Amino acid sequence: MKVSEKQLIPLRRLVALPNNPRKITQQSLNRLCDSIRMNGYWEHRPAAVEPIEGTDRYHVLDGNQRLKALRRLKRKEMPCVIYTELTVEERNEIIIKMAERGVACNVHYKPLPMMTAYKNLGFDIADYPNAYDMYHNEITLPLNTKMRDEDVEYVIENFTELIK
């Protein structure tokens, strides 16, 4: 996924994520509102949103409780970063650029209908759009027990730089 720079988005264009598993109690919402009222909104922690296809609106992926609090406080906008999907070409370009920086990345979870044996059995990836959507946005970053903190930071810094 690509990530935009932080930007202010009007609350009227933000839609809470349907079936969000995280719930907030009235007491916690009151505390959150009090905190925002006293300390301001956390500019360093923007909400994560994704575009709703065919509209000018966004689903809030991370920040649904903050959205409720800001609406209750009658604020007009919320700091957000916008996540958009990558094309396969963009994903592959990131993998190549990471390799040029000495970081080996890959795609490890190819949908079964894309594998030769399954294709030969008549499976078609077009019948599995969700699996393909996951596949074309996926990049496996290095992860192993021998990585030092400096290695992890190097991977994070380079990956973050490339997806912006």
N, C-alpha and C positions, 0 to 999 in steps of 0.2 A: 504494500500500500504506500501511496505517496502521502506526505504530510505537509500541509501549508504552514506558512508563518502564522503566528498568533494574530487573530483579528477579532474585532467586536462585531457580534451578530445580534440583530434585534430579536428579543425574546419571542415576538410573534412568529418568527420563522423557525423556531426550535420546537421539536416534537419529542416528548418523552418516549423513550424506547418502549414499544409495546411488550408486555409480559416481562418487564424488568424484574429479575428475581430479588433484587435488593429493595427492601421496604424501609421506610423511616417512620418512627413513632412520632406522635404529636409533640411529645416532650423534646425529642432530639431535633425536630424541625424548629421548635421554638428556640432552642439553644443555638442552632446554626444561624437563624435569623438575627438573634442577639449578637452573635460573634461578628457577622457581616456588618451589622449596624454600628458596632463599636470599633471594629478594626478595618473595615473595608473588605472588598472582595480579594481573594488570593490571585493577584495578577500573575504570579509565578506558576499557577496551576490551572491552565485553561481547560475547559471541557473539551472532550473529544467528540466530534460529530462526523456524520457521513451524509452526503446528499441523498434526498429522496427523489428517485428518478422521475423526470417529467414535471418537477415543481421547483420552486425557489426555496424550499424548506429543507431542514436537516433533522435526522434522528440523532438524539443525544446518546452516545455510546457509553460515555463515562462523564458523570456530572449531573445525573438526574435529580439528586437531592438538592444540589446547589441551584438547579433550575427552579425547583419548587420554592426554595427560599427567596430567590430573586423575584419570582412572580409575586409572592406574598408581600415583599417589600416594595412592590410596584416599580422595580427597576426597569429600564428600557432595553438593555443589551447585556450580553455575557461574553467574556473573552473565550474564544474557541480556537482549536486547530481542526482543520478539515482533512479527513482521511478519504482518499479516493483510490479506486482500484488501479492496479498496474496492468498493462498489457503484457503478454508473454515476452514481447521484444524488450520492453522496459525492464522487466524482471531479469531477463538474461543479460542486459547491459549492466545492471547493478552487480550481478554475479561476476561478470568479466572485470568490472572496475575494482571490485573487492579483491579479486585475484591479483590484479596489477599492484595492489597495495599490500600484497602478501597474506591475504586472508582467504582461506579456502571455504567457499560456500557451495551449496548444492540444492537440488530439489529432490527430496527423498520419498515423497508420497504421491506417486503418479497414480491417477485413478485406474482401476482395473480395466475399464473399457478401452483405455489407450494402449494397453499391452497387447502384443501380437497374438498371444494365445486366446485372449478374450475377443479380439477383433475377429479372429478366425471362427469363433463360435457364434458370431453375428451381433455381438454387443457393439453399440454405437455411442460414443461420448455425447452426442447430441441429445440422447435420452437421459442424460445425467448432468443437467446444467449446474446444479449446486456443487457437485464434485469437481467440475471443470473450473468453476469460479474460485474454489479453494485452491486448486492446483496452480492456476495461473498467477495467483497472488502470493504464493508460498516461496520462501527462501529459508533454507536451513543454515543457521549460523553455527560457527564452531562452538562446541560444548564438550569439555572433557575434564577429568580430574587433575590433569597436569597444567591447566591454564593458571597462570599467575594473575593477580589483580590487575597488573599493568597490561596483560594480554587482553583481559576482558574489557578494560577501558579503551584500548586501541580498537577493538572490534566495534564497540558501541559508538565511539567518536566517528569512525569512518563510515559505518552504516548510516548513522544519523545524518551525516553530511550529505551522503549520496541520495537519500530519500526525500530531502527537502526540495 
